[in-house]
């Protein structure tokens, strides 16, 4: 666990791919969303920046790479940018002043202006919560580390359809790119 307190003025909590069409792929999604909602409330109360990253495709956009190979035409329709499946779950809905970006690749940065928005707010520390651990969270931790952010991943605010992959990434890979904590530890680090 990290011991360094988080400065809420320089910290952003990124809630990634917590979408109607994605949370259903996770066992015990209701508990995951509830934990994330509690953490969101703590970060808001402390005055930290909240950012949302969601995946969705506008007319004429097609996913490339691994994502493109996985989505068939029906799934692509389901993940249209305006479809209910691509909207953030109601319990975690963005509020006025939050950063909200829509991506067309796995990670949070490559197809969005997220980095520019974070830099404009003076953010240097990112707290990651995402579905899935082997998708958006993995790609984003690597991208964020390359952009010189301090990165902290809340292990119990991330989930993957494969529990073994989740555990492996949290214990073997993520500590090389950032810090791994749980939501309870995180609550003690972020205070107004």
C-alpha positions as CSV (number, residue, x, y, z in Angstrom):
1,X,0.0,0.0,0.0
2,X,1.1,3.5,-0.7
3,X,1.6,5.9,2.2
4,X,1.6,9.2,0.2
5,X,-1.6,11.2,0.6
6,X,-3.4,12.3,-2.5
7,X,-3.8,16.0,-3.2
8,X,-7.4,16.3,-4.4
9,X,-6.5,19.3,-6.5
10,X,-4.1,17.2,-8.5
11,X,-5.9,13.9,-8.5
12,X,-8.5,12.4,-10.9
13,X,-10.6,9.3,-10.4
14,X,-11.2,7.7,-13.8
15,X,-14.3,5.5,-14.0
16,X,-13.8,3.5,-17.2
17,X,-16.2,1.4,-19.1
18,X,-18.8,1.2,-16.3
19,X,-21.5,1.0,-19.0
20,X,-24.9,-0.7,-19.2
21,X,-23.6,-3.1,-21.9
22,X,-20.4,-4.0,-20.0
23,X,-21.2,-4.4,-16.3
24,X,-23.4,-7.4,-17.1
25,X,-20.3,-9.3,-18.1
26,X,-19.0,-9.2,-14.5
27,X,-19.9,-11.4,-11.7
28,X,-21.4,-9.5,-8.7
29,X,-21.6,-6.3,-10.7
30,X,-24.0,-4.7,-8.3
31,X,-21.5,-4.9,-5.4
32,X,-18.8,-3.5,-7.8
33,X,-20.9,-0.6,-8.8
34,X,-21.9,0.1,-5.1
35,X,-18.2,0.2,-4.0
36,X,-17.4,2.5,-6.9
37,X,-20.3,4.8,-6.0
38,X,-19.0,5.1,-2.5
39,X,-15.5,5.9,-3.7
40,X,-16.9,8.5,-6.2
41,X,-18.8,10.2,-3.4
42,X,-15.6,10.4,-1.3
43,X,-13.6,11.8,-4.2
44,X,-16.3,14.4,-5.0
45,X,-16.5,15.4,-1.3
46,X,-12.7,15.9,-1.2
47,X,-12.8,18.0,-4.4
48,X,-11.0,15.7,-6.7
49,X,-11.6,15.6,-10.5
50,X,-13.9,12.9,-11.7
51,X,-13.5,11.5,-15.2
52,X,-15.5,9.0,-17.2
53,X,-14.3,7.0,-20.1
54,X,-16.8,5.1,-22.2
55,X,-16.6,3.1,-25.4
56,X,-19.0,3.8,-28.3
57,X,-18.9,4.2,-32.0
58,X,-20.5,7.0,-34.0
59,X,-21.9,6.4,-37.5
60,X,-19.0,5.6,-39.8
61,X,-16.6,4.7,-37.0
62,X,-15.3,1.2,-36.7
63,X,-13.1,-0.2,-34.0
64,X,-9.7,-1.3,-35.1
65,X,-7.2,-3.7,-33.6
66,X,-8.3,-6.4,-31.2
67,X,-11.5,-4.6,-30.4
68,X,-12.5,-4.6,-34.1
69,X,-11.8,-8.3,-34.4
70,X,-14.0,-9.1,-31.4
71,X,-17.1,-7.1,-32.4
72,X,-19.5,-8.6,-34.9
73,X,-22.0,-6.3,-36.8
74,X,-24.7,-6.8,-34.2
75,X,-22.4,-6.0,-31.3
76,X,-21.2,-2.9,-33.2
77,X,-24.8,-1.7,-33.5
78,X,-25.3,-2.3,-29.8
79,X,-22.2,-0.2,-29.1
80,X,-23.4,2.8,-31.1
81,X,-22.3,6.0,-29.3
82,X,-26.0,6.8,-28.5
83,X,-27.2,3.3,-27.6
84,X,-28.3,2.6,-24.1
85,X,-25.5,-0.1,-23.8
86,X,-22.8,2.6,-24.1
87,X,-24.2,4.9,-21.4
88,X,-22.6,5.0,-17.9
89,X,-24.7,3.0,-15.4
90,X,-27.2,5.3,-13.6
91,X,-25.7,4.7,-10.1
92,X,-22.5,6.3,-11.3
93,X,-23.9,8.9,-13.7
94,X,-21.6,11.9,-14.5
95,X,-22.4,15.2,-12.9
96,X,-21.9,18.8,-14.2
97,X,-18.2,19.6,-14.4
98,X,-17.0,16.0,-14.7
99,X,-14.8,15.0,-17.6
100,X,-16.5,12.6,-20.0
101,X,-14.8,11.2,-23.0
102,X,-15.8,8.6,-25.6
103,X,-13.2,6.3,-27.0
104,X,-13.0,4.0,-30.0
105,X,-10.1,1.9,-28.8
106,X,-9.3,-0.1,-25.7
107,X,-7.4,2.5,-23.7
108,X,-8.6,5.8,-22.3
109,X,-6.1,8.1,-24.1
110,X,-5.3,7.2,-27.7
111,X,-8.6,8.3,-29.3
112,X,-9.7,11.0,-26.8
113,X,-8.6,14.4,-25.5
114,X,-8.5,13.0,-22.0
115,X,-4.8,13.9,-21.5
116,X,-5.3,17.5,-22.6
117,X,-8.3,17.9,-20.2
118,X,-6.4,16.4,-17.3
119,X,-3.4,18.7,-18.0
120,X,-5.6,21.7,-18.2
121,X,-6.8,20.9,-14.6
122,X,-3.3,20.4,-13.3
123,X,-3.8,16.7,-12.7
124,X,-0.7,14.6,-12.1
125,X,-2.2,11.6,-10.3
126,X,-4.8,9.1,-11.7
127,X,-6.9,6.7,-9.7
128,X,-8.2,3.9,-12.0
129,X,-11.5,2.0,-11.7
130,X,-12.4,0.0,-14.7
131,X,-14.0,-2.9,-16.5
132,X,-12.2,-4.9,-17.6
133,X,-8.9,-5.4,-15.8
134,X,-7.3,-7.0,-18.9
135,X,-8.8,-4.4,-21.2
136,X,-9.3,-0.7,-20.5
137,X,-7.4,-0.8,-17.1
138,X,-4.4,-2.6,-18.5
139,X,-4.0,-0.3,-21.5
140,X,-4.7,2.9,-19.6
141,X,-2.2,2.1,-16.8
142,X,0.5,1.7,-19.4
143,X,-0.5,4.8,-21.3
144,X,-0.8,6.9,-18.1
145,X,2.6,5.7,-16.9
146,X,4.1,6.7,-20.3
147,X,2.6,10.2,-19.8
148,X,4.3,10.5,-16.4
149,X,1.2,10.3,-14.3
150,X,1.3,8.8,-10.8
151,X,-1.1,5.9,-11.3
152,X,-3.0,4.1,-8.6
153,X,-5.3,1.2,-9.3
154,X,-8.1,0.2,-6.9
155,X,-8.1,-3.5,-7.2
156,X,-11.6,-3.9,-5.9
157,X,-13.0,-1.2,-8.3
158,X,-11.7,-3.1,-11.3
159,X,-13.1,-6.4,-12.6
160,X,-12.5,-8.9,-15.3
161,X,-14.6,-11.8,-16.7
162,X,-11.6,-14.0,-15.8
163,X,-10.8,-13.8,-12.1
164,X,-7.4,-15.4,-12.5
165,X,-6.3,-12.8,-15.1
166,X,-7.6,-10.0,-12.7
167,X,-5.5,-11.4,-9.9
168,X,-2.4,-12.0,-12.0
169,X,-2.5,-8.4,-13.4
170,X,-3.1,-6.9,-9.9
171,X,-0.2,-8.8,-8.2
172,X,2.4,-9.2,-11.0
173,X,2.0,-6.6,-13.7
174,X,0.3,-3.4,-12.3
175,X,2.7,-2.9,-9.4
176,X,5.4,-2.3,-12.1
177,X,3.5,0.6,-13.6
178,X,1.8,2.1,-10.5
179,X,0.4,1.4,-7.1
180,X,-2.3,-1.1,-6.3
181,X,-4.7,-0.5,-3.3
182,X,-8.3,-1.3,-2.4
183,X,-11.1,1.2,-2.0
184,X,-10.9,1.2,1.8
185,X,-7.2,2.2,1.7
186,X,-8.0,4.8,-0.9
187,X,-10.5,6.5,1.4
188,X,-7.7,7.2,3.9
189,X,-5.5,8.7,1.2
190,X,-7.9,11.2,-0.3
191,X,-9.2,13.9,2.1
192,X,-10.3,17.4,1.7
